[in-house]
Amino acid sequence: MKHAAATDSSLTLLVDEEEPLEDADFILFRDRNPLLAKRWESAGFRVINRSEVNRIANDKLKTFELAALLGVSVIPTTKARSIQDLPPLPAVLKTTDGHGGSEVFLCQTEDEAKEVFSRFEGRVLIAQPYIESEATDIRVFMLGEEVLGAVKRTGSDSFKSNYTLGGSVKKYSLSPWQEIEVRKIAKALKSDYIGIDFLLLPNGEWLLNEIEDPVGARSLYATHDFSVAEKLMAYILKKVDGL
């Protein structure tokens, strides 16, 4: 809101069931609700990110399917209904719509897997083989097809590397082939502002893990010396002016 004001624009915060004004130029959508985003798009609003980005990014199975279609390196992923659907243990079970490292479980035994299935009965789960990454991943922040920055995240007492769960972060520079992969994803999604998470393997390769919309930028602020909000507002206003 501060950076919008600096450009003679204004942002109005909408919460709960509040609706945008009919003359709103755009909606910066910071929710995990593709149906709401779609409804506002159908009403004629410019939604950032568009509803299709929200739908795919908040479904880990759809994210895997997109990566496979694009030929991007990705963790092998299958829908899991019971322990018969698991890869050889240890394996990772996730809800398709969890975020922030929640609802992600490393199962060493069948009993642990059965507990997860029981706990999330009625929810869609995916299964992935456990891949040793030394609790390290890369989050790449994309603004359109531009790489805003990337951070290397390392877990402390868990196989999860999320910054909000106590992991450490440092600035990371992408190689040319890594930039090609993230731009391919952003181009296919026609996204405005997303985070793309990859497991970083000991041999230097990486595997797509998740796409984040809405993505939190705390780790980017901690490792880079620019304002994400300022760049995002400049990008949005340029897009809106081009409509």
GITA-V399778 format. One record per run of one state. SS is the DSSP state (~ for helix, > for strand, _ for the rest). FROM is the first residue (numbers start at 1). TO is the last residue. Records with the same first field share a line. If there is no record, write none. Layout:
SS = FROM-TO + FROM-TO
This chain:
_ = 1-1 + 6-26 + 29-33 + 43-46 + 49-50 + 58-59 + 71-73 + 75-76 + 81-82 + 86-90 + 96-103 + 108-109 + 120-124 + 130-135 + 144-145 + 155-162 + 166-167 + 172-175 + 190-192 + 201-205 + 213-217 + 224-227 + 242-243
~ = 2-5 + 34-42 + 51-57 + 60-70 + 83-85 + 110-119 + 163-165 + 176-189 + 218-223 + 228-241
> = 27-28 + 47-48 + 74-74 + 77-80 + 91-95 + 104-107 + 125-129 + 136-143 + 146-154 + 168-171 + 193-200 + 206-212
